[in-house]
Amino acid sequence: MKKLERDLGLSSVLAISVGAMIGSGVFILPALALEIAGPAVIVAYALAGVLVVPAALSKSEMATAMPEAGGTYIYIERGMGPLLGTIAGVGTWFSLSFKGALALVGGVPYLLLLFDLPLKPVALGLAAVLILINIAGAKQTGRLQIVIVVIMLAALGWFAAGSASEVTSANYASFFADGIGGLLAATGLVFVSYAGVTKVASVAEEVEKPGRNIPLGILGSLAFTTVLYVVIVTVLIGVTDLTSIAGSVTPVAVAAESTLGEFGVIIVILAAILALISTANAGILSSSRYPFAMSRDKLAPPSLSTVSERFGTPVSSITLTGAVLLVLIAFVPILDIAKLASAFQILVFGLINLAVIAFREGSTEYKPEFTSPLYPWMQIFGTITGLLLLTQMGSVAIGGAVVIIVGSIGWYLLYVRSRVSREGAATDAVRRRVGEDILIETESMIDDSPREVLVALTKNLDSDREQSLISIAADLVRPDDGRVVTVRFEEVPDQTPLTENIAMQSSSDISYESRINSLSAKFDVDIEADEIVSHDTKHAVVNFADNRGVDSIVTEHEPLRLRSRVLDDPIDWVVRHSPCDVLLVDNLGYNRPEQVVLSGGGGPYPPPAVNVAEAIATANKSDISLWYPADPNETDKYRQAINDYRIALSEMLPVSVQVESPRADGGRPSNPDVVVRRGNVERLRSVLSNDTLIFPRPGCTTITVYPHNAGQSRLIRWLFERLTF
């Protein structure tokens, strides 16, 4: 690969960044924002500049760590993974497309001050010409960009200097008449004015001394442009009656006419047309590269990354972007275009801040020459304030952001996920944090054995099956000198009254109690026998467990047939309403097991399941085998993280632990005596995951552990597990 010459100095970086910002923020948006916030729009521009600082710092850091050609999408995709990379790519593409449309729809009115032409046809015609220019391969050179920036700054400087003496303080009366809500809404609207501040990062590979020039260029241009915006808008409001420019399509020309005369208006018009056409062309050029880059990363169809042999440009990507641009110009009002452009930019800047956290906390090699100060509070501040601005921008902006997010997620699920196996730095960071939290909880649970376990006999069992359930419970409570409560639950029809005759013990009941009590000496634990008669067994089990305060319920598993699912299986109901953990046993016998297996879906084993397996292995002086499924698509980061977790878990357990994966023929790795696995409680989990063994039936007793639902935090952690493991 040929290397790009690093020949862009600080002045070029400043010119690129300032040139990418000056445009609609001066010539269009002040009039739209005035209608929302009045004179407080001056503060809105300053506030928006401040709120962009976290993203500017984050982008500067990532650009010095990865000074290579690319854009925002590249950093977010590498840092946050393909899912958020898809959202960022689509969001940035739309944001730049909206900004290009805004430049044309807002720029043409300045042209129409010189020529009497229809607005939308002219805007569509200019857009078509720019699309064809981009397809043909023509683009702005750095020298032309500098010329345009110089002309714009000279014209704006002349306007500000020549108009300053005409400023009237009365125009600033009722400064905050629209309140904090109006200020925040206006801030969100003008946020897109600063969208180009980080554009220089896309040419970071060509910047000399990137560790110095990129952050200085980005932050310097941001400070300069913020001051320029505030000065221009202050003068704009001070020299004209607000009613004459609020909502005007050419606010700077209106102000120049009152202070600089006809010649001043012509200068402003020429500067505005140059700036806005340049912005629109840059918007088409840069936005069309996002489908192109996403296609190369397999996040979009391959046709979007094909380069024309004739023109040497990605014609399909440019054509798609151009079609979106034409639709926006033809059908979307300018205010909605501005709101949507800002909303998508706020969304993308939030992801930029999160991407820095992902890189720093992940295991990916990340060595930036410049690091953001006040990490991670600066990034958290930028993300939270961005979300706050979105909530104040109205239904159009919020709806647009939601549509982009939902649509991107849908595209990822339907198209991307089956084609891409990459993962971002954030995934690894979250995965390791989840694993550490689970290990801490596991260690705490191992040290806290259950003191009382209920063995719920909900159907007639032979003595061997009864004894197996009680033996399991005894192994759980023995380390802490706990108690096993064995209760036989009998259900009678609703029409049968619960009388003393029903409650009288039969010879079978007496035999049952005698049989159970005799096991106390055999298992060396305190065992208590009882019988309960009720109209509803499932409620009786849960009520007994709740009133008694037991730590776990052990009962036989009943296969859940279709009828059981439809009519709400009793055991399924007990699992979901129990005040404690529930252990469902597929009972094929239990007699001093020598090999205990923990079976999982590839991620961390749930602490209650580990606790059960450890208690059984310790009581019987047996080994624990960790079963896990082999995944040919697992990444090196995933493999390393899960191996680190298993090593830490093995060192934590007081018994011998070994790791086993499936055989090549798909069979189980070994012949265990007992298999312990997790169970899924929430309805959501039942939909999203498979509640069956990940290996063929082991031919031995299987204990499915359903942890007690400890609230929303457990569900959230489970969601993180599903996303990262």
N, C-alpha and C positions, 0 to 999 in steps of 0.2 A: 504494500500500500504506500502511495506517495504521501508525504507529510505536508501539511499546510504551513506556509511561512508565517511565523509570528511577527507581523509587521504593523499591527494596530496598536498605537500608543494611547496614552490617557486622553489626549484631545479627540482622537477618533472615537474612543469609547463614549466620551461625553456627547459628541455630536450624534452618534447612533441612538443613544438613549434619549436625549432631549428631542431629537427629531421624531422618535417613535411616540412621544407623548404630546407634543404640541399639535393641535388640530381641533378636533371636535370639542375638546375641553375648554377652548377659548372662544371659538367661533359659533358654537351651537348651544352647548349645554347651559351656559349662564342664564339664558332666557327661560329655558324649561325649568331650571332649578328655582328661579325667582318666583315662579308661580306657586311653588311648594313651600318655600321658607322665607320669602321676602328678602330684605337686606342681610339676614343671617346666612345667606348663601356664601358670603365672604368667609365666615367661620367654617362652613361646610367644606369648602375647598381646603382650608388649612387642616381640618380634622381628617379628611380623607387622606391627605398627604402623610399625616402622622400614622394613620392606621395601615398604610402600605409599608411602613418601615420594617415590621417583622418579616414580611414576605421578601422584601429587598435584601435583608440580612441573610435570610435562609437561602435565597437563590444565589447570593454572592458566595456563601460557604460551599454550596454544592458545585457551583461552577469552578471553584478553585480546587475542589477534590476531583472533579471529572471535567477538566478543561478540554472538551471535545465538542465537535459539531453536534448540535441537537437542540432540543427545546424543553419546555416545562414538562411535557408528556414523558420524555425519557427519564427525567429525574424521579418523577412520581411513580412511574411504572417499575423502575429498578428499586425504589425505596419501599413502595407500598404493595407491589405485586400486580399481576395482570388485571384483577377486578377493579381496583381503584385507578390503575393505569388506563383502563377502558373509560372509566368515568371522566378522568382528567383529559384524555385525548379527545373524547366527544365534546366535553364541556369547553375546552380551549378552542376547538374547531368552531363551535357555534359562537363563542365569545368574539373571536376574531372576524367571523363572518358578519355578525351583528355590527361590529365596529366599522367594518368596511361599508356596510349598508348605511350606517349612520353618517359616515363621512360623505357619501354621495347624496343621500336624501337631504342632508343639512348643508352640503356645499353648493349644490345646484342653485338654490335661491340667491346666493351671492352672484352667480353668473347671470341670473335672470334680471338682476338690477341693470345690467348692461344691454341685455337682449330680451326681447319680448317672446319668450318661448314657453311651452307647457312643461311643468316641473317633472312629472313622473316619466314621460317619454324621454326627456333629456337625460334623466338619471339612469334609466334603463339603457339608453344608447351608450352613455359613458361606461356603464358597467360592462356592456358587451364588448366595447373596444378594449377595456383593460383585461378582460378574460382572454381575448384573442392575443393580446400582447404577451400575456403570461404563457399561453400555449406555444406561441412562436419562440419564446425563450428570451425575449428582451426583458431586462430588469434594471432597476436603479443601480448606478455605480456609486461607490463611496463618495466620489468627488461631487456628483450631482446631489447627493443627499446633503452634503455639507453646504452647497450653494443654496438649496431650498431652506435649510435651517437658518442660514445667515440672513436671507431675505425676510423670512418670517420674524426673526428676532428684531431685525432693523425696523420693520413696519410696526411691530407691537411696541417697541421702545419709543418710536416716534409718536405713536398714538398716546401712550401713557404720559410721556414728557410734555407733549403739546396740549394735552387735555387736563393735566393736573390742576392748572390754575383756574379752571372752570368748575371745579368740584364744589357742590353745595351741601353743607352739612345737614340741611333739612331733609335731604333724600334718605338719610339713615335713620330717620325717626321710626319708632315702633320696630326696633331692630329684631326683637325676639317675639313678635306678635303671634307667630305660628307655633311657638312652644318647642319643647325638646323633640316632640314627635316630628314636626316639620323639619327641624334641623337634621335629625338622623335620616329621614327619608331623602332629603336633598343630598346628604353626604353619600348615601348609597347610590343615588343617581349619578353623581359626578365621579364616583370611584373609578369608572372606566377611563377617566382622563389620565390616570396614572398606569394604565395597563401596559404601556410600552417600556416601563422603567427597567424591567428585567430582560428585555429583548436581546440585549447585548450578550447574554449568556449563551444564546444560540450560535454565536460566532466565537465562543471562548477559546477555541483551538487556535484562533488566529491572533489572539491578544498577547503582546509581549508582557512579561512579568505579571501573569494573571493573578497571582496572590496579592499583588498591590493594586494593579490597574482596574481589575474588575470590581472589587468592593468600592474603591474610590470613585470610579466612573458611575456606578449605579447609585450610590448614596449622594454623590455630588450632584448628579443630574436631578435626582429626586428633590434635593433641597433647593436647587436653582428653580426648577419648574414649579414647586409649591409656592415659592416667593413670587414668581412671575404670575401665576394664576391669581394669587391673592391681590397683587397690585393691579392687574388688569381688571379684575371684577370690581375691586374697590372704586377704581376710576370710572368704570362703566356705569355703576350705580350712581356715583356722585355727580355725573355730568348730565344725566338725562332723567326725565320723569319716569318712574317705575312702570307706569301704565303703558308707556310707549315701547318699552323693551321686553316686559314680561310676556312671554309667549311669542315674541317676534322670531321670525325665521332668519333674520340677519341682524342680531343685536349689536355687533361691533360696528357695522356700517351705519346703523342708526345713530350710535353715539358719536362716531367720527364725523358725521354730517353736521352735528350741532356744534362741534368744536374745531374741526379742521377744514370744513368746507368741501367742495366738490372734488378737489384734487386729493384730499385726504381720504375721501370715500373710495376713489379709484385705487389708491395704494392699498387700502385695507382689502378691497375686493380681490385684487391680484394676489395678495398674500394668502387670503382665505382659500382661493381656488387652488393655488399651488399646494398649500398645506393639505387640504382635504383630498385632492386627487392623489397626492403622494401617499396619504394615509390609506386611502381606498386600495391603491395598487399594492402597498405593503401588506394590507390585510389579506388580499387575494393570494399574494405570493406566500405569506407565512401560513395562513390557514389551510391552504391546499396541501402543505407539507405534512399536516397531521394525519390525514387518511393515508398518505404515502408511508409515513413512518410506522403507523399502526399496522399497515399491511405487511411491511417487512418483518414485523414482530409477530405476525400471524393473528393479530387482533381484528383484522379486517380482510375482506376477500383479496386474493393475490392480484386481481386485475388492477387494483388501485395503486400498486407499486410498480407497474410496468412503465417503462420509459420509452417514449416514441423515438424510433430510429431516425425519423426525419427532423424532429425538432429538439430532441434531447431533453424533453420535459415530461413529467408524469401527467399525460393528457387526461386520463380517466379521473384522477384525483382533482385536477384543476376544473374539469367539466362539472363534476359533482358539486364542488364548492361554488362554482359560478351559478349553477342552477339554483342552489339555496340562496345565494345573494340576490338573484333576480326575483325570486318569490318574495323575499323580505321587502325589497324595494316596492314591489307591486301591491302588496296586500297588507303590510304591517305598518301602523301609524308610527311616526317618528318617536313619540314619547315612549311607546312600548318597546321599540327597538333599543332606545337608550337604556331603559330599565333592564331588559333582558341581557344586554351586553354587560352591564355592571354586575348583574346577579351571577352570571356565569363566571365573570372574572373574580368576584369575591369567593365563589366556590373553589376555583382553581387555586387562588392564593392560600386558602385554608389548607388545601391538600399539600401545597408546597411546604407550609410550616410543619405539617405532620410528617412529611417525608424526611425532613432533617432529623426529627426525633427517631424515626425508624432507622436511619443510617447510623446514628450515634449509639442507639441501644442494641442494634442487631450485631451479628457476628461477621458481617461483610467487611472486608478490608476498606477502610474509609479514612483517608488522611488529607483533609483540606488544609491549604496553606493559610486560609483565613477562617476563623471560627466566630460564630455569632456570639456577642456578649449576652449576658443574662439568660443563658440557656438553662432549662427549657421554658422559663417563664415568659420570655419574649415570644416564643412560638405559640404557647398556650394563649397568651394575650391576643395575638393576631387571629387565632382560630375562633376564639370566643367572640371577639368584637365583630368579626366577619359575620358570624351567625346572627348576632344582634342586629346588624345592619339589614340583613336579609329579611328579618321579621318586620322591619319598619318600611319596607319598600312596596308593600301592597301585594294584592293577589296575583298580578301578572308576573312579577319577579319570582315570588315564592312558587307559583304554579309552574313557571318555566324551569326553575331549578329542580323541582320534584320530578317533572317529566323527563328531564335529562338524566337524573339519577336512576329512576325506575327503568327508563328505556335502556340505559347503559348496562344495568344489572341484567335485564332480560336478554340483551345481545350477548353478554358474557356467558350466561347460562346456556343459551341456545347454540351459540357459534364458537365462542372462544375456549371454553373450559375443556372441550374434548380435543383441542388442537395444541394447547399450551400447557406445559408442565412446570414452567418457571414459578418462582415465588419471590416476593420482595423481602427486603431486610426486616421490615416490620413484622412479617409473619414469623420469622425466626425469633425475634425479640419477644413477641407475645407468647409464642409457643414455650420458650424457656421460662418465662415468668409464670405461666400457668403450671408448668411442670414443677417449678419450685414451690408454688403455693400448695399443690396437691401433695408433694412430699412432706411439707410441714404439717398438713392436716393428717396425713397418714401416720407420721411419727406420733402425733398427739393421740390418735385413736388407738394405736397399738398399746400405748401406755395406759389406756383407759378401757379395761375389759368390761363387758356387760355384767351387771350384778344379778339381774333377774331376766330370764327368758321364758316366754310363753310358748309351749308346744300346743298348738290348736289342732285338735282332732275333729275334723268336720265331716268325716264319713267313717264307716266301719272298716277298720284295718285289722289285719292279723297281727299277732303278737310280735313277729319279727320286724314288721314295718313300723309298728309303734316304737319298738326298742331302737330302731335306727334313728328315728327322729329325736328321741330323748338322748341318745348317745351324742348326736351332733350338738344339741343344746348343752349337754353336760361339758363337752370339750370347750364350749365358748365361755362358760361361767367358772370353770374350775380354777383358773389362775387367780381369781379374786375372791374365792370362797363364796361364790354366788349361789343362787337358787334357781331350780327349774320348776315351773308351774305347768303341769300337764292337765289340760281341760278337754273333756269330751263334750262337744256341743251337739245337742239334739234339737231338731226342728220339728214342730208340730203344725198342722194346718191352722190358718187364721180362725176358722170357725170352732176350733177346739179350745175351750177356756183353759188357762193356766191355773189349775187347782192343785190342792195338796196331793190328790191322787196321782196327778201327772208327775209331781216332784218326788214321789216315793221311790226309794232305791229298789231296784230289782236285783235278783241274784247275779245278773250279768254286771251290774254296776259295782256290786260289792267285790266281785271277782276282779274287775278292772282296777279298782282302787288298791286291792291287795297286791296285784301284779305290778302296778306302778311303784308302790311304796317299797317293794322288795328290790327295786333297781337302785335305790339310794346307796346301799352298801356296795353294790357292784360297780357303780360309776364313781363312787367316792364324792358325791355331791348331795346337797339337800334337795330332795324331790318331793313335790306336793301334788296330790291328785285331786281333781274336782270334776263335777258335772254341771252343766247348765242347759236348761230347757228353754226354748224361746220360739217365737213365731218367725224370726228372721235371723239366721245364723250370722250373716255378715255383720249386721249391726251389733249382735251380741259379742262377736270377737273383738270388734273395735272398742265397744264400750268397756269390756273387761280389761283390755290392754290399757285404756286410758285411765280407768279408775284405779287399777293396780299400779300403774306407772312402770310397766316393764320396759326393758331396753330394746328388746327384739321379739318378733313373732316368728316361730318356725312352724311351717305347715306343709302338707303335701301339695305339689303342683298339679293342677287339673288342666289338661290341654284345652286351649281356648278355641272351641269350634265356632263356626259362623253364627250359629244360634246364640252362643254364649256372648259373642261380641255385640250382636244386635240387641239382646235383652239384658245386657250388662251382667257379665259373669260375676258370681259372688266373690271369688278370690280376687279378681281384677278390681272389684270395688273395695275390698279390704286393703289392697296395696295402695290405692289412691287416697284412702281416708284414714289410714293407720296413723297413730300418734308416734310411731317409732319405726325402725327398720323392719323390713319383712324379708324372710328367707323362704323362698319357694323351692321345695325339694322334689326333683324327679327321682323317686326312691327306688333304687335297685339294690339296696343293701349297703350297710356301713359297718365294717369290722376292721378296726385298726388299719386304716389306709396307709400304704407305704409311699405313694406318690400323689401329691396334691397339685393340681394344675390351676393356674390363674389364666383365664382365657379372655382376651380383649380384642378390640377392633383396631389395634395399631397405635393407639394413644396411651396416655397414663391409665393405670388401673384405678378404679374408684376406691378411696380409702376404706369404706365399709367392707368391700369385697376382699381387699388386702388383709384387713383385720380378721375376717372369717378364715381365710386361707392360712394365715399365720397361726391362729389359735388351734386349728385342726392339726397343722403340721407339728407344732410344738407339743401338743398333747400326745401325739402318736409317734414322735421322734422320726418324722418323715421329711422328705425333700419337697421343695416347691419348684415347679417348672412354669416358666412364663411363656405362654403360647401367644404368638402374634402372627398375623397374616403377612405374607410376602407381597409387596406391591412393586411391580416393575417400573412404575412411574415415580417412585419416591426420589426426592432430590438428596444430594449429599448433605445439605444442611439438616433436612428432616432426619436422615439416617444418623447423623452425629448427635442431634438433640435427643432422639429417642434412646440411643445407646447410652448417653450420659445419664438419662433418667433411670434406665434399668440398672446401671452400675450403682447409682446412689440408692435405689430401692433395695438392691441386693445387700449392700453394706448395712442398711438399716435393719433388716430382718435378722432375727436370732437363729435362723435355720439355713440349711444349704439351699442355694438358689441357682437354677440354670435356665438358660434361654433357649427356646426351641422354635423353629419355623416349620411350615408345612413341608411335607415331602414333595418330590417332583411330581408324583402321581396324584397329588391333591389330597392324600389321606392325612390322618392325624399323625403328629410326630412320634408319639409313644402311646403306651397303654396305661392310662392313669387309673387310680382307684376312685378319686373324687375330682370333679371339675367345678370350680367356682367362677362365676361370671357376673357381669353387671346386668341389671334390669333397667328398663326405661319406664319412668313413672308418668311424666306429663304427656297429655294428649299430643302436644306439639312434637315431642320426642318420638312418639309412636309413628307419627306421619313421616318424620324426617329420617328416621333410622330403622334398621332392621333389627327386630328383637329376637333373632334366632342365633344359634351358635355359629361362629365363623368357620368351624370345622365340622366334618361329618359327626353324627351322634357318637359320643365317646364310648358307649356300651358300659357306663358306670353311673353311679349316682351323680347328679348335677344339681348344684345349689345356685340358684339365681338370687342375687342380693339386690333388693330394691331399697335404696337409701330413703330415709324420711325426708320429705320435701322441706328444706330449711328456708324456703322463701325465694324471692326473685334473684338474689345473688347467686344461688346455686344454678338457676336456669341460665343466667348470663354467662357464668363460667362454662357451663356445658356448651353454650353457643360458641364461645371462644375455642373450646376444645374441638368442636366440629369444623371450625374454620381453619385451624392451624395444624391439626393432627390428621 
